[in-house]
Amino acid sequence: MIDLNFLGRSKTKAKFKKTYKDAKVSYLNRIRWAVSMFYFGMGLCFATWASRIPDIKTALHLSEGDLGSILFALPLGQLVIMPFSGKLVTRFGSHRILIFSLLLYVFSMTNLGLAAAAWQLSLGLFVFGIFGNLSNIAVNTQGVYTEVLFKKTIMSSFHGMWSFAGFMGALVGLGMLAFKLTPYIHFLIVGGIVFLMMAFNYKFLIKAKETIKAEKKKLFSKPDSALIWLGIIGFCCMASEGVMFDWSGVYFKDVIKAPGPLFILGYTSFMIMMAGGRFLGDGLIRKFGRKTVLQISGIMISAGLFTAVFFPFVIPATIAFMFVGLGVSTIVPTVYSVAGKTPNVSPSVALTTVSSVSFLGFLMGPPIIGYIAELSSLRFSFAFIGIFGILISLMVSRIKAIE
């Protein structure tokens, strides 16, 4: 593991200064790459599951309402572990929790391919959610530490790796469909890839203790109000993301009537633009400011979802999902970056607070889509989620922490 104190030591002899500077830059870049690979591994696991949702839905003979109820299990698992995630990361270190939780995240992903009944899939998703949340808090804590080392905004690029993994996961999923491989074999192959990525990069994770000595509080003590508002913005964004992850394939298959394997086109177009937006996001934020970028992002989410509702055809819907992907790209990374630097709150605890509220979007968004679709139509349910983008733009202008 990496000891941050190493970065604070300097060479005393002038002839070694340049060598030390170059070595330090290389060392920092290696840390950044290692952390990026863990973001990539997490994104690849989630995208792998998401790419096979339509197939699993068909194989288990699930209605849209049934699928909505089952999808509820994944964020429920995340919600159950949330009160403990920050404390576990603070006590044992984000590097240890990340390695432990990501290994079990991979294992629980492969088990989803073995589900032969609805209750088995629900249980598998619950466990998948638990280790997904632990991995999420740990990897974002690593991201905050790395951002501090670089002394500039780089959080969006980390989330860009997660999104890029989502794009790659969609492509791999398309290939697996073409070769008619079962979800279980598909998941095993991806799990092996993620394990190898961890083996080559775990030694470069940042080993650091929390720099903030937080006061002893009750388990469910009242959190900082600024963190709650950041979490609500994250909630609206992650509800939109969750809908795109879990329902974009179904929307293209059932509403757009995309032929053959092209139903994955909606998810792929969304992920491409989300990844691209995150790699460009840090530069845009430095140039235009967080507030402006987030306000425009909220408008793009709403515009994209409403377009897909009113023009349910392959080309306009694909472009619309691209707008949604670009809109959500910078919101969560920015919210996490701001939260991780909250005064007098340790990064892992602050991230847990924001994630606890944000991930309620994952908890409520996908199931609500299923229930609304059951009562009316899938198009109407997408229009309902489209309102969240407008709410994001309105809330960003009222929060002082986002400048």
Secondary structure as GFF3:
##gff-version 3
##sequence-region A 1 403
A	DSSP	beta_strand	2	3	.	.	.	ID=ss1
A	DSSP	three_ten_helix	4	8	.	.	.	ID=ss2
A	DSSP	three_ten_helix	14	16	.	.	.	ID=ss3
A	DSSP	alpha_helix	17	51	.	.	.	ID=ss4
A	DSSP	alpha_helix	53	59	.	.	.	ID=ss5
A	DSSP	alpha_helix	64	71	.	.	.	ID=ss6
A	DSSP	alpha_helix	73	92	.	.	.	ID=ss7
A	DSSP	alpha_helix	94	112	.	.	.	ID=ss8
A	DSSP	alpha_helix	118	150	.	.	.	ID=ss9
A	DSSP	alpha_helix	155	178	.	.	.	ID=ss10
A	DSSP	alpha_helix	183	201	.	.	.	ID=ss11
A	DSSP	three_ten_helix	202	204	.	.	.	ID=ss12
A	DSSP	beta_strand	206	207	.	.	.	ID=ss13
A	DSSP	alpha_helix	225	254	.	.	.	ID=ss14
A	DSSP	three_ten_helix	260	264	.	.	.	ID=ss15
A	DSSP	alpha_helix	265	288	.	.	.	ID=ss16
A	DSSP	alpha_helix	290	310	.	.	.	ID=ss17
A	DSSP	alpha_helix	314	328	.	.	.	ID=ss18
A	DSSP	alpha_helix	331	340	.	.	.	ID=ss19
A	DSSP	alpha_helix	347	358	.	.	.	ID=ss20
A	DSSP	alpha_helix	360	375	.	.	.	ID=ss21
A	DSSP	alpha_helix	378	396	.	.	.	ID=ss22
###
